[in-house]
Amino acid sequence: MAQFQAKSNICPFATVRGRWFEAHKCNSSEEPSMQKLIIRGDPGIRKGAVIEYDGEEFVCFGINRNGDWHGPDRPQLWCTVGKPDEEEDYETRNYIPNFLDVEAVDAEAITVIQAKAEA
């Protein structure tokens, strides 16, 4: 059985279909900024939007819209947001979705800088 050694900022602890993959910045001193943001209400954003929340600028990599038919009185947008330099990590799934921080905010707390990605 081969031993698996972790690199300095790589934490190999998950498998997908029997294969190991590496999740970056697991024990790094740098705080990862990719997170799930649940927005109550619709501020009019779509995939690729640039928003400002809590004094920081984020890019919406993916958005799931919930609650249109049966659910709360306002729709909810479940967004995966992060810094622009984390887009490649999102596209290549170089993160573990279950371990992302989750925050829920009202649509009024979001400042929309760009409503959707440029075509």
C-alpha positions, 0 to 999 in steps of 0.5 A, a space after each residue: 500500500 502506497 503512502 500518501 504525503 501531503 504537500 505544504 498547502 494541499 490537503 488530500 482527504 477526499 476521493 471521487 470514484 475511488 481516486 484521490 484529489 487535492 483540495 487546495 488551501 486546506 491548512 494555508 494561512 490565507 483565508 479562502 474567499 469562495 463561499 455559498 451566499 443565499 440571497 433572499 429576494 432577487 436583486 436581478 443578478 445572473 451567472 457571472 455577475 459582480 456584486 459587493 457584499 460586506 465591503 468586498 467584491 465577489 463574482 457569482 460563479 453559479 446561481 441556483 434559483 429556488 422558491 418560484 413555485 412552492 416555497 417562501 414568499 420571495 425567491 432565493 438565489 443560492 450563489 457560489 461566489 468568490 474572487 475573480 482569480 478563483 474562477 478557474 478553481 470553480 470551473 475545474 471543481 478544485 474545491 469541496 462544495 460541502 466545506 464552503 462557508 454559507 451566509 444568508 442575506 437579504 437582497 437589499 444587502 447586496 450592491 450589484 456592480 455588474 448584473 451578468 457576465 459580458 457576452 
